[in-house]
């Protein structure tokens, strides 16, 4: 199944935060599969928050409240020009080539159970519905959730 960065993050949001040992070992493997290593982050030009344009280290905003930001880099020991957006992650969308991710039957089971519970609790968002559509296209036998909307009679 081919997934872009945002789709991989959406899949990671589906992973349970706790469970039995077997489940959590599978969740750890899924996080590793879906995550981005340092090399991929560089290829994507990924920036987490506001960083120094020279050394790419995080910076501190030393402006007084109500003033325009003045970013100071501790590594460069000076006020610097910056890249990024506070409290957000950005990347080069053109460099975001879909990555092939194969899920084992057990990993698919975790995703199916989570989406099934969310569906039962009416917690499905458009992003999850989009991911689920791609998921069942790649793994058609995994479609154990009733995706049909009943028409009013």
C-alpha positions as MATLAB code, in Angstrom:
seq = 'XXXXXXXXXXXXXXXXXXXXXXXXXXXXXXXXXXXXXXXXXXXXXXXXXXXXXXXXXXXXXXXXXXXXXXXXXXXXXXXXXXXXXXXXXXXXXXXXXXXXXXXXXXXXXXXXXXXXXXXXXXXXXXXXXXXXXXXXXXXXXXXXXXXXXXXXX';
ca = [
       0.000    0.000    0.000;
       1.483    3.361   -1.022;
       1.157    6.165    1.545;
       2.294    9.791    1.619;
       3.475   11.529    4.805;
       0.031   12.780    5.883;
      -1.554    9.373    5.278;
       1.167    7.723    7.357;
       0.503   10.178   10.204;
      -3.214    9.465    9.920;
      -2.483    5.747   10.221;
      -0.307    6.375   13.290;
      -3.194    8.280   14.903;
      -5.226    5.062   14.677;
      -2.749    3.071   16.763;
      -3.935    2.280   20.294;
      -2.059    4.062   23.109;
      -2.191    0.985   25.322;
      -2.985   -2.713   25.217;
      -1.540   -6.103   26.064;
       2.139   -6.876   25.453;
       1.532   -8.564   22.104;
      -0.522   -5.624   20.824;
       1.988   -3.026   21.970;
       4.895   -4.888   20.350;
       2.950   -4.791   17.070;
       2.127   -1.104   17.611;
       5.847   -0.372   18.039;
       6.574   -2.144   14.729;
       3.787   -0.189   13.033;
       5.138    3.132   14.350;
       8.553    2.204   12.960;
       7.078    1.289    9.550;
       4.926    4.398    9.312;
       7.410    6.880   10.788;
      10.084    8.890    9.017;
      13.763    8.391    9.759;
      16.275   11.250    9.734;
      17.283   10.599    6.112;
      13.675   10.738    4.881;
      13.059   13.913    6.889;
      16.050   15.524    5.152;
      14.830   14.388    1.716;
      11.443   15.941    2.468;
      12.948   19.157    3.843;
      10.882   18.520    6.965;
      10.910   21.246    9.600;
       9.379   20.839   13.064;
       8.478   24.216   14.513;
      10.693   27.255   13.983;
      14.369   26.549   13.272;
      17.522   28.531   12.545;
      18.040   28.908    8.802;
      21.847   28.402    9.200;
      22.160   25.382   11.487;
      18.549   24.033   11.509;
      18.458   24.028   15.344;
      15.328   25.048   17.257;
      15.256   28.720   18.266;
      13.850   30.789   21.139;
      11.529   33.731   20.633;
      13.076   36.478   22.789;
      10.660   39.245   21.826;
       8.574   40.933   24.494;
       4.887   40.045   24.550;
       3.014   41.833   21.778;
       6.179   42.444   19.702;
       7.054   40.736   16.440;
       9.059   37.537   17.050;
      12.839   37.859   17.495;
      14.364   34.423   17.208;
      17.629   33.593   18.979;
      19.676   30.495   18.158;
      21.619   29.144   21.121;
      23.856   27.084   18.799;
      24.807   30.099   16.626;
      24.706   32.412   19.676;
      22.875   35.191   17.836;
      19.526   36.416   16.558;
      18.831   34.630   13.285;
      16.587   34.300   10.231;
      14.317   31.295   10.539;
      12.330   28.695    8.645;
       9.222   26.861    9.743;
       6.033   27.656   11.597;
       5.569   27.574   15.350;
       3.903   24.376   16.622;
       3.630   22.873   13.118;
       5.527   20.465   10.909;
       6.032   21.410    7.276;
       7.687   19.603    4.363;
       8.195   19.812    0.621;
       5.002   18.307   -0.806;
       6.671   17.778   -4.203;
       9.333   15.566   -2.570;
       6.611   13.566   -0.799;
       6.716   10.435   -2.943;
       4.360    7.708   -1.662;
       6.200    5.036    0.324;
       5.267    1.366   -0.037;
       4.069    0.040    3.325;
       3.077   -3.616    3.716;
       0.995   -4.559    6.743;
       1.073   -8.072    8.180;
      -2.200   -9.800    9.008;
      -1.700   -9.041   12.723;
      -0.940   -5.361   11.993;
      -4.036   -5.133    9.808;
      -6.006   -6.634   12.684;
      -4.983   -3.773   14.971;
      -6.055   -1.175   12.410;
      -9.328   -2.994   11.700;
     -10.163   -3.248   15.416;
      -9.397    0.430   16.014;
     -11.405    1.684   13.036;
     -14.234   -0.696   13.955;
     -14.403    0.731   17.483;
     -14.240    4.298   16.174;
     -17.029    3.517   13.706;
     -19.206    2.025   16.441;
     -18.594    5.129   18.607;
     -19.285    7.536   15.678;
     -15.698    8.877   15.853;
     -14.731    8.538   12.162;
     -13.297   11.743   10.675;
     -12.959   12.503    6.946;
      -9.202   11.839    7.193;
      -9.813    8.406    8.727;
     -12.445    7.638    6.080;
      -9.921    8.551    3.344;
      -7.253    6.321    4.903;
      -9.768    3.478    5.320;
     -10.726    3.731    1.646;
      -7.090    3.270    0.607;
      -6.629    0.515    3.170;
      -9.546   -1.619    1.934;
      -8.475   -1.010   -1.659;
      -5.052   -2.471   -0.813;
      -6.467   -5.182    1.473;
     -10.033   -5.911    0.256;
     -10.538   -8.857    2.611;
     -10.000   -6.482    5.534;
     -13.293   -4.693    4.919;
     -15.128   -6.037    7.940;
     -16.764   -2.692    8.677;
     -20.103   -1.982    7.063;
     -19.252    0.991    4.859;
     -22.708    1.245    3.287;
     -24.960    4.054    4.468;
     -28.483    2.821    5.006;
     -31.061    4.833    3.138;
     -34.112    6.074    5.021;
     -37.172    3.985    4.245;
];
